[in-house]
Amino acid sequence: QVQLVESGGGLVQAGGSLRLSCLASGRTFSNYAMGWFRQAPGKEREFVSTINRSGGSTYYADSVKGRFTISRDNAKNLVYLQMNSLKPEDTAVYYCAAARYTEDNRLTGSKYWGQGTQVTVSS
């Protein structure tokens, strides 16, 4: 019911910043909780951050707290992930996700996925 397209990935040095964007299709964007997940080589996909439908509540993995910020603009069908103070261990493919119904604040359950965007942080 919703299609997601990520952009903004790239190559940066440690300590640098990137802002990822996720554009959602349709006119019911505000009905979905949104999130970002990432998958590094040889590892399972992991939770990074989520934001509720109104944008008033956000949640972060401990590994990114204080460095990453998730936000959304419901009028533009966009969700963002501002990433600061990047570390080599942040290197991964980052995926946008949308869920109409969630079991918890980590978007556990069925969800729609974007195609992913590569983030590489060099040391």
DAHU-V490214 format. One record per residue. N is the residue number from 1. PHI is phi as a letter, one per 40 degrees, with the letter a starting at -180 (* if undefined). BURIAL is 1 if it has 16 or more other C-alpha atoms within 10 Angstrom, else 0. D_FIRST is the distance of its C-alpha to the first C-alpha in Angstrom with 2 decimals. Layout:
# DAHU-V490214
n = [N:N]
phi = [PHI:PHI]
burial = [BURIAL:BURIAL]
d_first = [D_FIRST:D_FIRST]
This chain:
# DAHU-V490214
n = [1:2:3:4:5:6:7:8:9:10:11:12:13:14:15:16:17:18:19:20:21:22:23:24:25:26:27:28:29:30:31:32:33:34:35:36:37:38:39:40:41:42:43:44:45:46:47:48:49:50:51:52:53:54:55:56:57:58:59:60:61:62:63:64:65:66:67:68:69:70:71:72:73:74:75:76:77:78:79:80:81:82:83:84:85:86:87:88:89:90:91:92:93:94:95:96:97:98:99:100:101:102:103:104:105:106:107:108:109:110:111:112:113:114:115:116:117:118:119:120:121:122:123]
phi = [*:b:b:b:b:c:a:h:c:i:b:b:c:d:g:c:b:a:b:c:b:b:b:b:c:g:b:b:d:c:c:b:c:b:a:b:b:a:b:c:d:g:b:c:c:b:c:b:a:b:a:c:c:c:g:c:b:b:b:b:c:d:c:b:d:g:b:b:b:c:a:a:b:c:c:b:f:b:b:b:b:c:b:b:f:c:b:d:c:c:c:a:c:b:b:c:b:b:b:c:b:b:c:a:c:b:f:c:h:c:a:c:b:c:c:g:b:c:b:b:b:c:b]
burial = [0:1:0:1:1:1:1:0:1:0:0:1:0:1:0:0:1:1:1:1:1:1:1:1:0:0:0:0:1:1:0:1:1:1:1:1:1:1:1:1:0:0:0:0:0:0:1:1:1:1:1:1:1:0:1:0:0:1:1:1:0:0:0:1:0:0:0:1:1:1:1:1:0:1:0:0:1:1:1:1:1:0:1:1:0:1:1:0:0:1:1:1:1:1:1:1:1:1:1:1:0:0:0:0:1:1:1:0:0:0:1:0:1:1:0:1:1:1:1:1:1:1:0]
d_first = [0.00:3.80:6.92:10.19:13.72:16.82:20.29:23.74:25.03:28.59:32.07:34.02:37.18:37.46:37.58:35.39:32.08:28.68:25.65:22.22:19.35:15.58:13.76:10.13:8.49:7.81:10.20:9.12:10.08:12.95:11.20:10.62:13.64:14.02:16.43:18.43:19.82:22.42:24.14:27.75:29.66:30.75:28.80:25.73:22.67:23.54:22.29:23.27:21.91:19.37:19.02:18.06:16.06:19.18:20.57:23.66:23.57:23.43:24.34:25.88:27.30:31.08:31.45:29.84:30.96:33.01:31.84:28.08:26.30:22.61:21.60:18.83:18.95:16.40:17.98:17.18:13.79:15.92:16.96:20.31:22.56:26.20:28.34:32.10:35.08:33.31:34.95:35.13:33.39:30.25:29.94:26.66:23.35:21.10:17.38:14.84:12.51:10.05:10.27:9.64:12.89:15.65:19.04:20.87:21.02:20.25:16.62:17.98:15.72:12.39:10.38:8.44:11.28:12.64:15.52:18.21:21.24:24.83:27.13:30.78:33.51:37.07:40.12]
